[in-house]
Amino acid sequence: MKNIARRTIALGCVGLLLAGMSGCDKTIEKKDKIVLRVITDPSIQKEVNSIADFMEKTEEIEVKVEVLPLQESGRDSEIQRLQTQIMAGKGADVYLLDTSPDAAEMKTELFENPYQTMQSGALAPLNEYMKTDSYWNDTTYNKNILKAGQYERKQYIIPITCYYYVLSGPNNVEKITGDTLKEWLEQADKLDNSELKKAINESLYLTSGRWFQPAVDYEAQQVLFNKGKWKAFAESYLSHQQERMMDAVNDIENQYQIQPIRSFIGGKGISAKIIPDLEGRRMASVMTYGAVGMSSDHKEKAYEFLMLFLNNKMQEERNENVEQVLNGSAGITVEKKKISNWLSDRSEETISAVQESFEELDGAYFITDAERTLISNIRETVEWGVEPTKGWEKFLSDLADKVWEQYEMQVKE
């Protein structure tokens, strides 16, 4: 139908020209649709295409979705090309990107450091659109997470999914009552429950990039990462980790685990406690997020596009239950009331436990190369089970220094 309409306009112009009439160009200009250019990651392209299809059917708008290649199929060169375009003021209207978890194999990101991108002027502030958007008046969106996308009191990025770790298991995980990660380790050491102690000793390294967050204050241009505190805890933890208890846990339903919240199976009598950092903060990392390009000529429509991942407009227009679940994302929704949709295959007890943990989040941050340096080095050393040639103290001291320098460079760039 779209092609027929375009052909009709073209034939109409021919007729006008044959009749010696003018003004056809102006007629075409009025009939032209708004065109939105959207850049996204392959993990969420299905959902982005669904949103694009909905918007094209309900509005006079055309959406061109560009999917970033996978890592092994020219991703680096394509990202370099797009970054050059953005720097030249020719970026996309909408960016919907999906970050890899910190423990995953690293992929090149379009916005390597979203904090720097917000400062660069490449993204449009969204405050004026949010002020008139009724969604923000009555929402279960966790506003603590929203702050991650702000710079100098302006909202540049809207997080859509988040990712955090929990300690899960039978209700007696509540025996771990410490406020800080150091207190958790000390309490676990005194436990009689060998299975709970084992879960903490053997798996806490998975969160090593999260032991101190947030690590940087970009507005104050200050590195918050405390090398001494991180190193001291790492030494203490690794000394415990070396004393593994090798008895297997056979009852999978009652197994204690440290795991990402999206992987939490839960069930009756199973709890989930958010793992705090060394300062006692309960932080999530941002996974999927949306932003509007500063160079866009259609910023309001671009904002409306990315908000379709959060509001209920699609459900209301179609008069049906449309679940906007980003199945490709490792995270979960940043809205408490929609957690049940994201975990629709889980029990009511599991959903309730996740919602309770979600409410405890103090904030969120974007994963950068510094966090990946921490997790990759600690994970590799632990999983190989080999003590560094120059000893743990030297290894951890060098690692803490290296990461602190990475954070400092990120602040200065």
C-alpha positions as CSV (number, residue, x, y, z in Angstrom):
1,M,0.0,0.0,0.0
2,K,2.9,2.4,0.8
3,N,4.4,1.8,-2.7
4,I,1.0,2.4,-4.4
5,A,0.6,5.7,-2.5
6,R,4.0,6.8,-3.5
7,R,3.4,5.9,-7.1
8,T,0.1,7.8,-7.1
9,I,1.8,10.9,-5.9
10,A,4.4,10.6,-8.6
11,L,1.8,10.1,-11.3
12,G,-0.1,13.1,-10.0
13,C,3.0,15.2,-10.4
14,V,3.5,14.1,-13.9
15,G,-0.1,15.1,-14.7
16,L,0.4,18.5,-13.2
17,L,3.6,19.1,-15.2
18,L,1.9,18.0,-18.4
19,A,-0.9,20.5,-17.7
20,G,1.7,23.2,-17.3
21,M,1.0,23.7,-13.6
22,S,3.6,24.4,-10.8
23,G,3.7,23.7,-7.1
24,C,4.1,19.9,-7.3
25,D,7.3,20.0,-5.3
26,K,5.6,21.7,-2.4
27,T,2.8,19.1,-2.5
28,I,5.3,16.3,-2.2
29,E,7.1,18.1,0.7
30,K,3.8,18.3,2.7
31,K,3.1,14.6,2.0
32,D,6.6,13.5,3.1
33,K,6.6,11.5,6.3
34,I,8.9,12.0,9.3
35,V,11.8,9.6,9.1
36,L,13.4,8.3,12.3
37,R,16.8,6.6,12.2
38,V,17.2,4.1,15.0
39,I,20.4,2.4,15.9
40,T,20.2,-0.8,18.0
41,D,22.0,-4.0,19.1
42,P,21.2,-7.4,17.6
43,S,20.2,-8.8,20.9
44,I,17.1,-6.6,21.0
45,Q,16.4,-6.0,17.3
46,K,13.2,-8.1,17.3
47,E,11.6,-5.9,19.9
48,V,12.9,-2.7,18.3
49,N,11.4,-3.7,15.0
50,S,8.1,-4.5,16.7
51,I,8.0,-0.9,18.1
52,A,9.0,0.5,14.7
53,D,6.2,-1.5,13.0
54,F,3.7,-0.2,15.5
55,M,4.7,3.4,15.1
56,E,4.6,3.2,11.3
57,K,1.1,1.8,11.4
58,T,-0.3,4.4,13.8
59,E,1.4,7.5,12.7
60,E,2.6,9.2,9.5
61,I,6.2,8.2,10.2
62,E,8.8,6.0,8.7
63,V,11.4,4.2,10.9
64,K,14.7,3.0,9.6
65,V,16.3,0.5,12.0
66,E,20.0,0.0,11.7
67,V,21.3,-3.1,13.6
68,L,24.9,-3.1,14.8
69,P,26.8,-6.1,13.6
70,L,27.9,-8.9,15.9
71,Q,31.4,-8.7,17.1
72,E,32.8,-11.2,14.6
73,S,31.0,-9.6,11.6
74,G,32.5,-6.1,11.2
75,R,31.1,-4.6,14.4
76,D,34.3,-2.6,15.2
77,S,34.5,-0.9,11.8
78,E,30.8,-0.1,11.7
79,I,31.0,1.5,15.2
80,Q,34.0,3.5,14.2
81,R,32.0,4.8,11.1
82,L,29.0,5.7,13.3
83,Q,31.1,7.4,15.9
84,T,32.6,9.6,13.2
85,Q,29.1,10.5,12.0
86,I,28.1,11.4,15.5
87,M,31.1,13.6,16.0
88,A,30.2,15.4,12.7
89,G,26.7,16.1,13.9
90,K,25.1,13.4,11.7
91,G,24.0,10.9,14.3
92,A,20.8,8.9,14.6
93,D,17.5,10.1,16.0
94,V,17.2,7.2,18.5
95,Y,19.7,4.9,20.2
96,L,18.5,1.7,21.8
97,L,21.5,-0.2,23.0
98,D,22.0,-3.4,25.1
99,T,25.2,-3.7,27.2
100,S,26.8,-7.0,27.9
101,P,27.1,-8.1,31.6
102,D,30.4,-7.3,33.2
103,A,31.2,-11.0,33.5
104,A,30.5,-11.7,29.8
105,E,33.0,-11.7,26.9
106,M,33.6,-8.1,26.1
107,K,32.0,-6.6,22.9
108,T,32.7,-3.2,21.4
109,E,30.1,-0.7,22.5
110,L,28.8,2.2,20.4
111,F,29.0,4.4,23.5
112,E,32.1,3.0,25.2
113,N,31.5,5.2,28.3
114,P,27.9,6.6,28.4
115,Y,29.0,9.1,31.1
116,Q,31.4,10.7,28.6
117,T,28.8,10.5,25.8
118,M,26.4,12.5,28.0
119,Q,29.0,15.2,28.6
120,S,30.0,15.3,24.9
121,G,26.8,17.0,23.6
122,A,26.0,14.0,21.4
123,L,22.7,13.3,23.2
124,A,19.7,15.5,23.7
125,P,18.3,16.4,27.1
126,L,14.9,14.9,27.6
127,N,13.6,16.9,30.6
128,E,11.1,19.0,28.6
129,Y,9.4,15.9,27.1
130,M,9.4,14.1,30.5
131,K,7.7,17.0,32.2
132,T,4.6,16.7,30.0
133,D,4.6,12.9,29.9
134,S,2.0,11.5,32.2
135,Y,4.0,8.2,32.4
136,W,6.3,9.9,34.9
137,N,3.5,11.0,37.2
138,D,2.2,7.6,38.1
139,T,4.9,4.9,37.6
140,T,6.7,2.1,39.5
141,Y,9.9,3.0,37.6
142,N,12.8,3.0,40.1
143,K,13.9,6.6,40.2
144,N,17.2,5.7,41.8
145,I,18.1,3.9,38.5
146,L,16.9,6.9,36.4
147,K,19.7,9.0,38.0
148,A,22.3,7.0,36.2
149,G,21.3,8.7,33.0
150,Q,21.6,12.3,34.3
151,Y,24.3,14.8,34.0
152,E,24.1,18.3,35.6
153,R,20.4,17.7,36.5
154,K,19.5,16.9,32.9
155,Q,18.2,13.5,31.7
156,Y,20.1,12.3,28.7
157,I,19.7,8.5,28.9
158,I,16.7,6.5,30.1
159,P,17.6,3.0,31.5
160,I,15.2,0.3,30.4
161,T,16.7,-2.8,32.0
162,C,19.1,-3.4,34.9
163,Y,21.4,-6.2,36.2
164,Y,22.4,-7.1,39.7
165,Y,23.5,-10.1,41.8
166,V,21.7,-11.7,44.7
167,L,22.5,-14.4,47.2
168,S,19.7,-16.9,46.9
169,G,18.7,-19.9,48.9
170,P,16.4,-21.1,51.8
171,N,15.2,-18.4,54.1
172,N,18.1,-18.8,56.5
173,V,20.2,-16.7,54.1
174,E,18.8,-14.0,56.3
175,K,21.5,-15.1,58.8
176,I,23.7,-12.8,56.6
177,T,22.7,-9.5,58.1
178,G,25.7,-7.3,57.4
179,D,25.3,-4.0,55.7
180,T,28.6,-4.1,53.8
181,L,30.3,-6.8,51.8
182,K,33.1,-7.0,54.3
183,E,30.6,-7.8,57.0
184,W,29.0,-10.5,54.8
185,L,32.3,-12.2,54.5
186,E,33.0,-12.0,58.2
187,Q,29.6,-13.4,59.1
188,A,29.9,-16.2,56.5
189,D,33.2,-17.3,58.1
190,K,31.4,-17.8,61.4
191,L,28.5,-19.8,60.0
192,D,27.9,-23.4,60.9
193,N,26.0,-23.8,57.6
194,S,28.8,-25.1,55.3
195,E,26.6,-24.9,52.1
196,L,25.9,-21.2,52.6
197,K,29.5,-20.5,53.5
198,K,30.6,-22.4,50.4
199,A,28.3,-20.4,48.1
200,I,29.8,-17.1,49.3
201,N,33.4,-18.3,49.4
202,E,33.3,-19.9,45.9
203,S,31.2,-17.4,43.9
204,L,31.7,-13.9,45.3
205,Y,34.5,-13.3,42.8
206,L,31.8,-13.1,40.1
207,T,30.9,-9.7,41.5
208,S,34.4,-8.3,41.8
209,G,33.7,-5.5,39.4
210,R,30.9,-4.4,41.7
211,W,32.7,-4.4,45.0
212,F,33.0,-0.6,45.0
213,Q,30.2,1.3,43.1
214,P,29.8,4.0,42.0
215,A,33.6,4.3,41.4
216,V,33.6,7.7,39.8
217,D,31.8,11.1,40.2
218,Y,31.9,12.5,36.7
219,E,30.3,15.8,37.6
220,A,32.8,16.5,40.4
221,Q,35.5,14.9,38.2
222,Q,36.6,12.7,41.1
223,V,37.6,9.1,41.3
224,L,35.8,7.4,44.2
225,F,37.3,4.0,43.8
226,N,39.2,3.3,47.1
227,K,42.2,1.2,46.1
228,G,43.2,0.4,49.7
229,K,39.7,-0.8,50.7
230,W,39.2,-2.8,47.6
231,K,42.6,-4.5,47.8
232,A,42.2,-5.3,51.5
233,F,38.9,-7.0,50.9
234,A,40.2,-8.8,47.9
235,E,43.1,-10.3,49.9
236,S,40.7,-11.3,52.7
237,Y,38.2,-12.9,50.2
238,L,40.8,-14.8,48.2
239,S,42.3,-16.2,51.4
240,H,38.9,-17.6,52.2
241,Q,38.3,-18.7,48.6
242,Q,41.5,-20.8,48.7
243,E,40.0,-22.9,51.5
244,R,37.1,-24.3,49.4
245,M,34.9,-26.9,50.7
246,M,34.6,-29.5,48.0
247,D,31.4,-31.3,49.1
248,A,28.8,-31.1,46.3
249,V,25.3,-29.8,47.0
250,N,22.9,-32.3,45.6
251,D,19.5,-30.7,46.5
252,I,19.3,-28.2,43.7
253,E,16.1,-26.6,45.1
254,N,17.8,-25.8,48.4
255,Q,21.1,-24.8,46.9
256,Y,22.7,-21.5,47.9
257,Q,23.9,-19.4,45.0
258,I,25.3,-16.1,44.0
259,Q,23.6,-15.3,40.7
260,P,22.2,-12.5,38.4
261,I,18.7,-11.6,39.3
262,R,17.3,-12.6,35.9
263,S,18.6,-16.2,36.6
264,F,16.8,-16.4,40.0
265,I,14.4,-19.4,39.9
266,G,13.3,-19.1,43.5
267,G,10.2,-21.0,44.7
268,K,8.5,-21.5,48.0
269,G,10.8,-20.6,51.0
270,I,13.6,-19.3,48.8
271,S,14.9,-15.8,49.4
272,A,17.0,-13.4,47.4
273,K,19.3,-10.8,49.1
274,I,21.0,-8.1,47.0
275,I,24.8,-8.3,47.4
276,P,26.0,-4.9,48.8
277,D,29.3,-3.3,48.0
278,L,32.1,-2.4,50.4
279,E,30.3,0.8,51.4
280,G,26.9,-0.9,51.9
281,R,25.4,0.4,48.6
282,R,23.1,-1.9,46.7
283,M,23.8,-1.0,43.1
284,A,22.6,-2.4,39.7
285,S,24.3,-1.9,36.4
286,V,22.3,-0.5,33.4
287,M,21.9,-3.0,30.6
288,T,19.4,-1.8,28.0
289,Y,19.0,2.0,27.6
290,G,17.6,4.6,25.2
291,A,18.7,8.1,24.2
292,V,17.8,10.7,21.6
293,G,20.5,12.1,19.3
294,M,21.2,15.9,19.7
295,S,21.4,16.2,15.9
296,S,17.9,14.8,15.5
297,D,15.3,17.1,13.8
298,H,12.5,15.1,15.4
299,K,13.5,14.9,19.0
300,E,10.0,14.7,20.4
301,K,9.0,11.8,18.1
302,A,12.3,10.1,18.9
303,Y,11.5,10.4,22.6
304,E,8.0,8.9,22.0
305,F,9.7,6.0,20.2
306,L,12.0,5.0,23.0
307,M,9.2,5.5,25.6
308,L,7.1,2.8,23.9
309,F,9.4,0.3,25.7
310,L,8.1,1.7,29.0
311,N,4.5,3.0,28.6
312,N,1.3,1.1,27.8
313,K,0.5,2.9,24.5
314,M,0.9,-0.2,22.4
315,Q,-1.4,-2.2,24.7
316,E,-4.0,0.6,24.7
317,E,-4.0,1.1,20.9
318,R,-4.2,-2.6,20.1
319,N,-6.6,-3.4,22.9
320,E,-4.5,-6.5,23.7
321,N,-1.8,-7.6,26.1
322,V,1.5,-6.7,24.4
323,E,4.4,-7.7,26.6
324,Q,7.4,-5.5,25.8
325,V,9.9,-7.9,27.3
326,L,13.4,-7.6,25.9
327,N,14.2,-11.2,25.7
328,G,17.7,-10.5,24.4
329,S,18.7,-8.5,27.4
330,A,20.4,-10.1,30.4
331,G,18.7,-7.6,32.7
332,I,15.2,-7.2,34.0
333,T,12.8,-4.3,33.7
334,V,13.3,-1.1,35.8
335,E,9.6,-1.0,36.6
336,K,8.4,-3.0,39.6
337,K,4.8,-3.6,38.3
338,K,6.2,-5.1,35.1
339,I,8.5,-7.6,36.7
340,S,5.7,-10.2,36.7
341,N,5.7,-10.0,32.8
342,W,9.4,-10.4,32.6
343,L,9.3,-13.4,34.9
344,S,6.0,-14.9,33.7
345,D,7.4,-18.4,33.7
346,R,8.3,-18.2,37.5
347,S,6.2,-18.8,40.6
348,E,4.4,-16.0,42.5
349,E,6.9,-16.5,45.3
350,T,9.8,-15.9,42.9
351,I,8.2,-12.8,41.5
352,S,7.5,-11.4,44.9
353,A,11.1,-12.1,46.0
354,V,12.5,-10.3,43.0
355,Q,10.2,-7.3,43.5
356,E,11.3,-7.0,47.1
357,S,15.0,-7.1,46.1
358,F,14.3,-4.5,43.3
359,E,12.9,-2.1,45.8
360,E,16.1,-2.2,47.8
361,L,18.3,-0.8,45.0
362,D,20.1,2.4,45.9
363,G,21.1,3.3,42.3
364,A,22.7,2.2,39.1
365,Y,25.8,2.7,37.1
366,F,27.1,2.0,33.6
367,I,29.7,-0.7,33.1
368,T,33.0,0.6,31.6
369,D,36.3,-1.0,30.7
370,A,37.5,-0.5,34.3
371,E,34.9,-2.8,35.8
372,R,35.6,-5.3,33.0
373,T,39.3,-5.2,33.9
374,L,38.5,-6.1,37.5
375,I,36.2,-8.9,36.8
376,S,38.3,-10.5,34.0
377,N,41.5,-10.5,36.1
378,I,39.9,-11.8,39.3
379,R,37.8,-14.3,37.5
380,E,40.7,-15.7,35.4
381,T,42.9,-16.1,38.5
382,V,40.2,-17.8,40.6
383,E,38.9,-20.1,37.9
384,W,42.4,-21.2,36.9
385,G,43.1,-21.8,40.6
386,V,46.7,-20.6,40.3
387,E,48.4,-18.2,42.7
388,P,50.1,-15.3,40.8
389,T,53.9,-15.7,40.4
390,K,54.6,-12.6,42.5
391,G,52.0,-13.4,45.1
392,W,48.4,-12.3,45.8
393,E,49.5,-9.0,47.5
394,K,51.5,-7.8,44.5
395,F,48.9,-9.0,42.0
396,L,46.0,-7.2,43.8
397,S,48.0,-4.1,44.4
398,D,49.0,-3.8,40.7
399,L,45.4,-4.5,39.7
400,A,43.9,-1.8,42.0
401,D,46.5,0.7,40.7
402,K,45.7,-0.1,37.1
403,V,42.0,0.2,37.6
404,W,42.3,3.5,39.5
405,E,44.3,4.9,36.6
406,Q,41.6,3.8,34.2
407,Y,39.0,5.6,36.2
408,E,41.2,8.7,36.4
409,M,41.6,8.6,32.6
410,Q,37.9,8.3,32.1
411,V,37.3,11.4,34.2
412,K,39.8,13.5,32.4
413,E,38.9,12.5,28.8
